[in-house]
Amino acid sequence: MASSAALRNGWYSLSWYGVAALVLLIDQYTKVLAESALDYGRPVEVFSWFNLTLQYNTGAAFSFLSDAGGWQRYFFTGVAILISVVLVVWLYRLPRDHKLMGLALALILGGALGNVWDRIVLGHVVDFISVHYAGRYFPAFNIADSAISLGAACMIFDSVFGGESNSSTERGIKAK
């Protein structure tokens, strides 16, 4: 039986890095489109519950600390870069058969890098997706935020429903 180290992603992790790069490219492309087609703060209705509204976020999720004076840009950039490095290593070391976890980590990595790029280059994150119902608005977000949220959901799903079979596979016990 092969050791667990031999079953790690290693160079196979390049496919997961490709998924992360695709998320990053789609995120940046849609942000460029939003900035070129939308006026800042002016909603464009797509559906009764969905608008495209260009907004800039200098804080974290839900504009947390957006008016903190500027230090938060560097703090959140540093945290996101650190998390991205951890995710790169985690993907490299992840066992090959942990596909859902690989997808989750790749989505989170791509989203984190998309928002880091904005913070470094623009000084803020570009948001443009606005969902609302009955006069209540969810904070604006972007493709990177969506990828991070979907990745987190996949990670939770894998932890709840895939964890037992994954741990038994690691011990060399065949799951029935």
N, C-alpha and C positions, 0 to 999 in steps of 0.2 A: 504494500500500500504506500502511496506517495505521501511524503510529509506535507503538513499544512503549508509550509513555506513554499513548496514546489507548486501548490495550487493557487498561490497568490496571483493577483492580476499582473504585476510586473509590467512588462511592455504592453500587455493587453489593455492596460489602463489608458493607452492612447485613444482608444475608442470613446472612453468616458470623457477624456479631455476634449475630444472632438465635439461631444454633446455640449460641454460647457462653452466651448468656443462658438458653437452655433447659437446658443442662448445669448451670449455676449453680442454677437453680430446682429441678431434680430432685434435685441434690445436697443442697441445704438442706432440701427437703421430706423426703427419706429420713433425714437426720440428726435432724430433729425427731421423726419417727416412732420412730427407734431410741431416742432419749432418753426418749420417753414410754412405750415398750413394754418396754424392757429394763432390767434391773438391772445396774449397773456391774460388769464383770468376770465376770458369770455367763453362761456359754454356753447358748444355746438351739439344740439340734440341729435342722437342717433336713434334711440328708442325712448319711450316715456320714462324709463328707469335708468338710462345709460347716456352719458354725455362724454364728449371729448373736451377737456378743459386744460389748457396749458398752465402748469403751476411749477414753482421752484421750491424745493425743500432743502433748507440748510441744516435741518436737524436729522433725527433718526426716524424710525417708523412712526407714522402718524404725526409727523412734525415735532416729535419730542425734542426739546432743547433747541428749537429753531431760532429762538431769540436770545441765545446764551452769550452772544458777543464775539463769536468767531472761533474760539478754541475748539468747539465741537467738530468742526470740519476736519481738523488734524486728528482728533481723538477717534472719530468714527472711521476715518481712512485707515489709521493704524490698526484698529480692531479688525476691520474687514480684511486688511492685508494679512494679518496674523491668522485669522480664520481660514483664509484662502490657502495659505501655506499648509496648515493642518489638513485641509481637505485634499490637497494635492497628494500629500504623503499617505493619507488614509485611503484614497483611491488606489494608489500604487500597491499598498499592502493588503487591500481587501481581497478575500478569497474570490476566485473567479465565478463561483456559483451563486454569489450574492448579487444577483442582477438588479433587483429592486433597490437595494441599498446603493449600488453603483449609480443607478439613475438618480436617486435622491441626492446623493452627494454631488453629482455632476450638475444638476439643476441649481442647487444651492451655490456651488462654485461659480457657475456662469452668471447667476443673478448678482452675487456679491461683487464680482469683477465689473459687471456693468455699472453698478452704482459707484464703485470705487473710481472707475474711469471718470464719471461725471464729477465727483468731488475733487479729483486731482486737476482735471482740465478746466472745469467750469466753476468750481467752488460751491456747487449745489447739485442736487439730483433733480433731473427733469421728470416730472409726473404729468400724466395727461389723461388717464382713465378715471372717470368719475361715475360711480354707481350710487343711485339714490332711490328712495321710496317714501312716499307720503311726506315729503319735505325734510326727510332725514337723509343726510349725506354721509357715505362712507368716505374716509380720507382718500384723496386722489392717490393713484399709484401708477406703476409702469410695468413693462414686461419683465424686468429684472425682479421686481417685487413679487409678481405672479409666479415666476420660476422658483423663487425662494420659498414661497408658501406651498406650492405644489411639491417641491422637494421635501419640505418639512412634513407634509401630509404622507408622502410615500415612506419617509423614515419612520413615522409613527405607525403606519400600517404594517410595515415590515417588522417593527419591534413587537407589535401586538400579535400579528398573525403568522409571521415568518420566523420569529426568533427561536422557537423550539426546534423546528426542522433544521435551521442553520446551525444551532449549537450541537445537535446530534450529528450532523454531517461533519463538523469540525472534529468531533471525537472519534470519527470513523465508524459510527453506527449508522446503518442504512435506515432511513425513515420509511415507514410502511404506509 
